[in-house]
Amino acid sequence: MTAKSWIEACAAEEIDVEDVIRFDFEDRTFAIYRTEDNMYYATDGFCTHERVHLATGLVMGNIIECPKHNGRFNIPTGAAKRRPACEALQTYPVKVEEGKVFIQIEEGSQT
Ligand code: FES
């Protein structure tokens, strides 16, 4: 059985508008986004095509473009939007409290 926990990832101001950062927690890696409308989102940190960190990719509106083959994903839903990426990214709930970004993950599960 797994329990869901809110994990503090970073300060809200650490992420520029329309940007993404990498967040590692235990043996997992995540990508935390701040979109142009000042919303925060979180997905798995690796592209589903190959094991490449999305945090070095490009945020354009609600899209993250993978730096390796330019596959694209919808940030809020994780849906694959351009080949060669065809498998959706897992997304995670995010909240911002007192200037800090938290993501909700299931502890004990693997990415
Ligand atoms: S590794 Fe991301 S599109 Fe290929």
Backbone and ligand atoms as CSV (ligand in chain L), in Angstrom:
chain,resi,resn,atom,element,x,y,z
A,1,MET,N,N,0.853,-1.193,0.000
A,1,MET,CA,C,0.000,0.000,0.000
A,1,MET,C,C,0.890,1.245,0.000
A,2,THR,N,N,0.511,2.238,-0.779
A,2,THR,CA,C,1.313,3.456,-0.839
A,2,THR,C,C,0.524,4.614,-0.254
A,3,ALA,N,N,1.247,5.553,0.358
A,3,ALA,CA,C,0.614,6.738,0.939
A,3,ALA,C,C,1.025,7.958,0.131
A,4,LYS,N,N,0.079,8.885,-0.037
A,4,LYS,CA,C,0.400,10.108,-0.769
A,4,LYS,C,C,0.893,11.162,0.205
A,5,SER,N,N,1.954,11.849,-0.197
A,5,SER,CA,C,2.527,12.883,0.659
A,5,SER,C,C,2.798,14.132,-0.163
A,6,TRP,N,N,2.685,15.290,0.492
A,6,TRP,CA,C,3.094,16.549,-0.124
A,6,TRP,C,C,4.570,16.754,0.196
A,7,ILE,N,N,5.371,16.946,-0.835
A,7,ILE,CA,C,6.815,17.120,-0.690
A,7,ILE,C,C,7.174,18.540,-1.114
A,8,GLU,N,N,7.952,19.217,-0.280
A,8,GLU,CA,C,8.392,20.569,-0.654
A,8,GLU,C,C,9.463,20.463,-1.728
A,9,ALA,N,N,9.221,21.137,-2.860
A,9,ALA,CA,C,10.141,21.002,-3.989
A,9,ALA,C,C,11.094,22.182,-4.124
A,10,CYS,N,N,10.575,23.398,-3.966
A,10,CYS,CA,C,11.418,24.574,-4.188
A,10,CYS,C,C,10.640,25.814,-3.773
A,11,ALA,N,N,11.309,26.945,-3.808
A,11,ALA,CA,C,10.615,28.215,-3.618
A,11,ALA,C,C,9.934,28.586,-4.932
A,12,ALA,N,N,8.755,29.171,-4.832
A,12,ALA,CA,C,8.012,29.522,-6.044
A,12,ALA,C,C,8.824,30.432,-6.956
A,13,GLU,N,N,9.588,31.328,-6.357
A,13,GLU,CA,C,10.329,32.299,-7.175
A,13,GLU,C,C,11.572,31.688,-7.809
A,14,GLU,N,N,11.910,30.461,-7.443
A,14,GLU,CA,C,13.071,29.813,-8.074
A,14,GLU,C,C,12.810,29.473,-9.532
A,15,ILE,N,N,11.547,29.393,-9.906
A,15,ILE,CA,C,11.217,29.057,-11.298
A,15,ILE,C,C,10.766,30.331,-11.991
A,16,ASP,N,N,11.435,30.672,-13.069
A,16,ASP,CA,C,11.017,31.840,-13.854
A,16,ASP,C,C,9.695,31.533,-14.553
A,17,VAL,N,N,8.974,32.586,-14.914
A,17,VAL,CA,C,7.749,32.408,-15.688
A,17,VAL,C,C,8.110,31.752,-17.024
A,18,GLU,N,N,7.302,30.786,-17.446
A,18,GLU,CA,C,7.522,30.015,-18.667
A,18,GLU,C,C,8.875,29.302,-18.617
A,19,ASP,N,N,9.073,28.574,-17.506
A,19,ASP,CA,C,10.328,27.833,-17.354
A,19,ASP,C,C,10.067,26.548,-16.561
A,20,VAL,N,N,11.094,25.765,-16.411
A,20,VAL,CA,C,10.994,24.457,-15.749
A,20,VAL,C,C,12.288,24.203,-14.998
A,21,ILE,N,N,12.173,23.533,-13.855
A,21,ILE,CA,C,13.375,23.114,-13.143
A,21,ILE,C,C,13.284,21.620,-12.838
A,22,ARG,N,N,14.438,21.052,-12.562
A,22,ARG,CA,C,14.508,19.641,-12.173
A,22,ARG,C,C,14.420,19.554,-10.655
A,23,PHE,N,N,13.683,18.554,-10.167
A,23,PHE,CA,C,13.598,18.315,-8.727
A,23,PHE,C,C,13.797,16.829,-8.483
A,24,ASP,N,N,14.829,16.501,-7.721
A,24,ASP,CA,C,15.105,15.096,-7.398
A,24,ASP,C,C,14.651,14.809,-5.985
A,25,PHE,N,N,13.993,13.693,-5.815
A,25,PHE,CA,C,13.552,13.293,-4.485
A,25,PHE,C,C,13.776,11.797,-4.347
A,26,GLU,N,N,14.598,11.420,-3.345
A,26,GLU,CA,C,15.013,10.035,-3.183
A,26,GLU,C,C,15.566,9.546,-4.521
A,27,ASP,N,N,15.055,8.463,-5.089
A,27,ASP,CA,C,15.646,7.997,-6.350
A,27,ASP,C,C,14.802,8.406,-7.553
A,28,ARG,N,N,13.993,9.437,-7.391
A,28,ARG,CA,C,13.104,9.845,-8.482
A,28,ARG,C,C,13.451,11.254,-8.943
A,29,THR,N,N,13.035,11.561,-10.141
A,29,THR,CA,C,13.266,12.906,-10.641
A,29,THR,C,C,11.983,13.439,-11.272
A,30,PHE,N,N,11.749,14.720,-11.042
A,30,PHE,CA,C,10.526,15.383,-11.496
A,30,PHE,C,C,10.889,16.661,-12.251
A,31,ALA,N,N,9.939,17.148,-13.006
A,31,ALA,CA,C,10.077,18.462,-13.633
A,31,ALA,C,C,8.956,19.333,-13.066
A,32,ILE,N,N,9.334,20.522,-12.587
A,32,ILE,CA,C,8.359,21.458,-12.017
A,32,ILE,C,C,8.307,22.677,-12.921
A,33,TYR,N,N,7.113,23.043,-13.326
A,33,TYR,CA,C,6.924,24.093,-14.335
A,33,TYR,C,C,6.194,25.295,-13.746
A,34,ARG,N,N,6.512,26.441,-14.309
A,34,ARG,CA,C,5.714,27.647,-14.062
A,34,ARG,C,C,5.350,28.180,-15.444
A,35,THR,N,N,4.070,28.209,-15.747
A,35,THR,CA,C,3.649,28.595,-17.091
A,35,THR,C,C,3.437,30.110,-17.181
A,36,GLU,N,N,3.172,30.582,-18.376
A,36,GLU,CA,C,3.087,32.028,-18.593
A,36,GLU,C,C,1.917,32.658,-17.836
A,37,ASP,N,N,0.909,31.853,-17.484
A,37,ASP,CA,C,-0.205,32.380,-16.697
A,37,ASP,C,C,0.027,32.178,-15.197
A,38,ASN,N,N,1.296,31.927,-14.846
A,38,ASN,CA,C,1.706,31.856,-13.448
A,38,ASN,C,C,1.110,30.667,-12.694
A,39,MET,N,N,0.861,29.599,-13.413
A,39,MET,CA,C,0.406,28.359,-12.785
A,39,MET,C,C,1.609,27.417,-12.650
A,40,TYR,N,N,1.548,26.568,-11.640
A,40,TYR,CA,C,2.625,25.618,-11.384
A,40,TYR,C,C,2.126,24.198,-11.644
A,41,TYR,N,N,2.992,23.380,-12.242
A,41,TYR,CA,C,2.648,21.990,-12.565
A,41,TYR,C,C,3.861,21.110,-12.310
A,42,ALA,N,N,3.601,19.820,-12.201
A,42,ALA,CA,C,4.710,18.869,-12.033
A,42,ALA,C,C,4.438,17.630,-12.872
A,43,THR,N,N,5.500,17.110,-13.472
A,43,THR,CA,C,5.425,15.848,-14.213
A,43,THR,C,C,6.666,15.030,-13.874
A,44,ASP,N,N,6.673,13.789,-14.366
A,44,ASP,CA,C,7.911,13.026,-14.292
A,44,ASP,C,C,9.019,13.822,-14.965
A,45,GLY,N,N,10.233,13.637,-14.453
A,45,GLY,CA,C,11.339,14.435,-14.963
A,45,GLY,C,C,11.917,13.957,-16.275
A,46,PHE,N,N,11.677,12.678,-16.596
A,46,PHE,CA,C,12.250,12.131,-17.827
A,46,PHE,C,C,11.213,12.088,-18.944
A,47,CYS,N,N,11.671,12.410,-20.138
A,47,CYS,CA,C,10.865,12.213,-21.340
A,47,CYS,C,C,10.462,10.735,-21.425
A,48,THR,N,N,9.280,10.459,-21.970
A,48,THR,CA,C,8.844,9.067,-22.099
A,48,THR,C,C,9.440,8.394,-23.331
A,49,HIS,N,N,10.114,9.156,-24.174
A,49,HIS,CA,C,10.722,8.567,-25.379
A,49,HIS,C,C,12.072,7.949,-25.036
A,50,GLU,N,N,12.961,8.751,-24.482
A,50,GLU,CA,C,14.210,8.235,-23.956
A,50,GLU,C,C,14.437,8.924,-22.627
A,51,ARG,N,N,15.431,8.436,-21.913
A,51,ARG,CA,C,15.629,8.930,-20.547
A,51,ARG,C,C,16.399,10.243,-20.575
A,52,VAL,N,N,15.713,11.291,-20.939
A,52,VAL,CA,C,16.328,12.618,-21.043
A,52,VAL,C,C,15.593,13.553,-20.089
A,53,HIS,N,N,16.335,14.386,-19.393
A,53,HIS,CA,C,15.712,15.310,-18.441
A,53,HIS,C,C,14.944,16.413,-19.179
A,54,LEU,N,N,13.668,16.492,-18.892
A,54,LEU,CA,C,12.849,17.525,-19.523
A,54,LEU,C,C,13.170,18.917,-18.987
A,55,ALA,N,N,13.809,18.995,-17.831
A,55,ALA,CA,C,14.094,20.304,-17.250
A,55,ALA,C,C,15.068,21.112,-18.108
A,56,THR,N,N,15.762,20.448,-19.048
A,56,THR,CA,C,16.619,21.199,-19.962
A,56,THR,C,C,15.888,21.499,-21.265
A,57,GLY,N,N,14.602,21.204,-21.300
A,57,GLY,CA,C,13.794,21.494,-22.493
A,57,GLY,C,C,13.235,22.903,-22.457
A,58,LEU,N,N,12.326,23.154,-23.394
A,58,LEU,CA,C,11.809,24.499,-23.607
A,58,LEU,C,C,10.317,24.537,-23.289
A,59,VAL,N,N,9.921,25.502,-22.429
A,59,VAL,CA,C,8.503,25.688,-22.123
A,59,VAL,C,C,7.940,26.760,-23.058
A,60,MET,N,N,6.844,26.409,-23.737
A,60,MET,CA,C,6.178,27.350,-24.653
A,60,MET,C,C,4.684,27.290,-24.362
A,61,GLY,N,N,4.164,28.286,-23.666
A,61,GLY,CA,C,2.760,28.214,-23.263
A,61,GLY,C,C,2.567,27.030,-22.338
A,62,ASN,N,N,1.649,26.131,-22.694
A,62,ASN,CA,C,1.414,24.943,-21.867
A,62,ASN,C,C,2.142,23.716,-22.404
A,63,ILE,N,N,3.158,23.935,-23.216
A,63,ILE,CA,C,3.882,22.830,-23.854
A,63,ILE,C,C,5.317,22.786,-23.353
A,64,ILE,N,N,5.801,21.549,-23.096
A,64,ILE,CA,C,7.235,21.346,-22.857
A,64,ILE,C,C,7.793,20.604,-24.060
A,65,GLU,N,N,8.876,21.130,-24.601
A,65,GLU,CA,C,9.527,20.474,-25.735
A,65,GLU,C,C,10.793,19.797,-25.241
A,66,CYS,N,N,10.886,18.504,-25.507
A,66,CYS,CA,C,12.050,17.728,-25.090
A,66,CYS,C,C,13.295,18.231,-25.831
A,67,PRO,N,N,14.425,18.335,-25.111
A,67,PRO,CA,C,15.633,18.872,-25.746
A,67,PRO,C,C,16.282,17.911,-26.730
A,68,LYS,N,N,15.943,16.614,-26.672
A,68,LYS,CA,C,16.699,15.662,-27.504
A,68,LYS,C,C,16.124,15.518,-28.912
A,69,HIS,N,N,14.853,15.172,-29.018
A,69,HIS,CA,C,14.271,14.979,-30.359
A,69,HIS,C,C,13.083,15.906,-30.596
A,70,ASN,N,N,12.904,16.871,-29.744
A,70,ASN,CA,C,11.834,17.875,-29.905
A,70,ASN,C,C,10.426,17.306,-29.812
A,71,GLY,N,N,10.276,16.151,-29.159
A,71,GLY,CA,C,8.936,15.687,-28.821
A,71,GLY,C,C,8.294,16.689,-27.874
A,72,ARG,N,N,6.953,16.749,-27.901
A,72,ARG,CA,C,6.270,17.737,-27.066
A,72,ARG,C,C,5.200,17.085,-26.211
A,73,PHE,N,N,4.976,17.700,-25.039
A,73,PHE,CA,C,3.930,17.250,-24.121
A,73,PHE,C,C,3.129,18.443,-23.638
A,74,ASN,N,N,1.837,18.194,-23.365
A,74,ASN,CA,C,1.019,19.187,-22.689
A,74,ASN,C,C,1.394,19.147,-21.204
A,75,ILE,N,N,1.759,20.278,-20.645
A,75,ILE,CA,C,2.245,20.294,-19.253
A,75,ILE,C,C,1.129,19.964,-18.250
A,76,PRO,N,N,-0.064,20.600,-18.332
A,76,PRO,CA,C,-1.090,20.282,-17.322
A,76,PRO,C,C,-1.595,18.844,-17.387
A,77,THR,N,N,-1.686,18.256,-18.582
A,77,THR,CA,C,-2.272,16.911,-18.687
A,77,THR,C,C,-1.229,15.819,-18.864
A,78,GLY,N,N,-0.039,16.172,-19.313
A,78,GLY,CA,C,0.998,15.191,-19.586
A,78,GLY,C,C,0.857,14.530,-20.951
A,79,ALA,N,N,-0.178,14.865,-21.700
A,79,ALA,CA,C,-0.436,14.207,-22.993
A,79,ALA,C,C,0.695,14.457,-23.981
A,80,ALA,N,N,1.059,13.430,-24.729
A,80,ALA,CA,C,2.069,13.578,-25.776
A,80,ALA,C,C,1.451,14.344,-26.939
A,81,LYS,N,N,2.174,15.347,-27.428
A,81,LYS,CA,C,1.631,16.236,-28.465
A,81,LYS,C,C,2.419,16.222,-29.766
A,82,ARG,N,N,3.623,15.739,-29.739
A,82,ARG,CA,C,4.372,15.668,-30.997
A,82,ARG,C,C,5.358,14.520,-30.936
A,83,ARG,N,N,5.425,13.760,-32.026
A,83,ARG,CA,C,6.356,12.652,-32.111
A,83,ARG,C,C,7.789,13.178,-32.112
A,84,PRO,N,N,8.742,12.358,-31.684
A,84,PRO,CA,C,8.588,10.932,-31.400
A,84,PRO,C,C,7.987,10.621,-30.033
A,85,ALA,N,N,7.676,11.608,-29.227
A,85,ALA,CA,C,7.030,11.307,-27.948
A,85,ALA,C,C,5.598,10.854,-28.221
A,86,CYS,N,N,5.230,9.673,-27.751
A,86,CYS,CA,C,3.857,9.209,-27.969
A,86,CYS,C,C,3.216,8.668,-26.701
A,87,GLU,N,N,3.974,8.533,-25.651
A,87,GLU,CA,C,3.430,8.053,-24.364
A,87,GLU,C,C,3.331,9.245,-23.415
A,88,ALA,N,N,2.193,9.373,-22.735
A,88,ALA,CA,C,1.966,10.534,-21.865
A,88,ALA,C,C,2.921,10.537,-20.675
A,89,LEU,N,N,3.209,11.729,-20.194
A,89,LEU,CA,C,3.955,11.901,-18.952
A,89,LEU,C,C,3.012,11.758,-17.775
A,90,GLN,N,N,3.494,11.191,-16.694
A,90,GLN,CA,C,2.690,11.196,-15.468
A,90,GLN,C,C,2.733,12.600,-14.864
A,91,THR,N,N,1.588,13.070,-14.406
A,91,THR,CA,C,1.516,14.391,-13.774
A,91,THR,C,C,1.245,14.221,-12.274
A,92,TYR,N,N,1.530,15.260,-11.528
A,92,TYR,CA,C,1.366,15.226,-10.071
A,92,TYR,C,C,0.684,16.504,-9.609
A,93,PRO,N,N,-0.188,16.408,-8.594
A,93,PRO,CA,C,-0.809,17.622,-8.051
A,93,PRO,C,C,0.254,18.561,-7.468
A,94,VAL,N,N,0.016,19.841,-7.622
A,94,VAL,CA,C,0.940,20.867,-7.126
A,94,VAL,C,C,0.152,21.883,-6.317
A,95,LYS,N,N,0.747,22.378,-5.245
A,95,LYS,CA,C,0.162,23.515,-4.536
A,95,LYS,C,C,1.284,24.467,-4.159
A,96,VAL,N,N,0.925,25.748,-4.057
A,96,VAL,CA,C,1.888,26.758,-3.636
A,96,VAL,C,C,1.375,27.357,-2.339
A,97,GLU,N,N,2.181,27.269,-1.309
A,97,GLU,CA,C,1.801,27.806,-0.001
A,97,GLU,C,C,2.969,28.588,0.570
A,98,GLU,N,N,2.685,29.813,0.989
A,98,GLU,CA,C,3.706,30.667,1.619
A,98,GLU,C,C,4.975,30.720,0.781
A,99,GLY,N,N,4.780,30.838,-0.516
A,99,GLY,CA,C,5.921,31.006,-1.409
A,99,GLY,C,C,6.706,29.741,-1.697
A,100,LYS,N,N,6.154,28.592,-1.296
A,100,LYS,CA,C,6.850,27.332,-1.569
A,100,LYS,C,C,5.982,26.427,-2.436
A,101,VAL,N,N,6.660,25.669,-3.296
A,101,VAL,CA,C,5.959,24.753,-4.195
A,101,VAL,C,C,6.026,23.346,-3.615
A,102,PHE,N,N,4.881,22.703,-3.526
A,102,PHE,CA,C,4.790,21.330,-3.033
A,102,PHE,C,C,4.207,20.449,-4.138
A,103,ILE,N,N,4.704,19.230,-4.252
A,103,ILE,CA,C,4.090,18.280,-5.167
A,103,ILE,C,C,3.636,17.059,-4.369
A,104,GLN,N,N,2.552,16.473,-4.855
A,104,GLN,CA,C,2.006,15.314,-4.141
A,104,GLN,C,C,2.402,14.043,-4.882
A,105,ILE,N,N,3.108,13.175,-4.186
A,105,ILE,CA,C,3.538,11.923,-4.816
A,105,ILE,C,C,3.185,10.753,-3.908
A,106,GLU,N,N,3.168,9.597,-4.528
A,106,GLU,CA,C,2.978,8.380,-3.748
A,106,GLU,C,C,4.342,7.883,-3.329
A,107,GLU,N,N,4.577,7.863,-2.049
A,107,GLU,CA,C,5.872,7.376,-1.583
A,107,GLU,C,C,5.929,5.876,-1.741
A,108,GLY,N,N,7.091,5.422,-2.141
A,108,GLY,CA,C,7.264,3.991,-2.317
A,108,GLY,C,C,7.025,3.538,-3.754
A,109,SER,N,N,6.408,4.398,-4.603
A,109,SER,CA,C,6.219,4.019,-6.000
A,109,SER,C,C,7.413,4.486,-6.815
A,110,GLN,N,N,7.639,3.876,-7.930
A,110,GLN,CA,C,8.805,4.189,-8.762
A,110,GLN,C,C,8.349,4.879,-10.032
A,111,THR,N,N,9.228,5.729,-10.571
A,111,THR,CA,C,8.931,6.356,-11.863
A,111,THR,C,C,9.692,5.643,-12.945
L,1,FES,S1,S,14.075,11.758,-25.811
L,1,FES,FE1,FE,12.414,13.140,-25.707
L,1,FES,S2,S,11.605,13.123,-27.715
L,1,FES,FE2,FE,13.227,11.676,-27.784
